[in-house]
Amino acid sequence: MTTQMFVNLPVKYLNRSVEFFTRLGFEFNPQLSDEKGSCMIVSDDSFVMLVTEELFHLFTSKQTCDPHKCAGVAISLSSESREKVDELIRKAIEAGGSEAAEIQDNEWMYGRSFEDLDGHIWAIFHVN
């Protein structure tokens, strides 16, 4: 059974978030995008739906937290090499994000993380 995964991530300013992730090298599926949400392609079967807070609240009656103040989830993505991890973090910082934690470097894994413009945590790692 093949299952696709769609992570719905609320953002304050959709266009600004799409521009941020485009600068990191991600592409978007225009068929699954409109003025309230944009489908970021992570892999053939993994996607992140950047959605306006208004659209996100159609999925839940719960109050959303401010990711700049509290963390509810960290999105982790594997990378093909240590160099690619560093490259993505550099692009994130240049695009307005910030490094989220200290570098994790041990014999089996290398990882770094960044906060996007909305404060969501993205962990990027390479397994040796």
Buried (B, 14 or more C-beta within 10 A) or exposed (E): EEEEEBBBBBBEBBEEBBEBBBBBEBEBEEEBBEEBBBBBEBEEEBBBBBBBBEBBBEEEEEEEEEBEEEEEEEBEBBBEEBEBBBBBBBBBEEBEBEBBEEEEEEEEEBBBBBBBBBBBBBBBBBEE
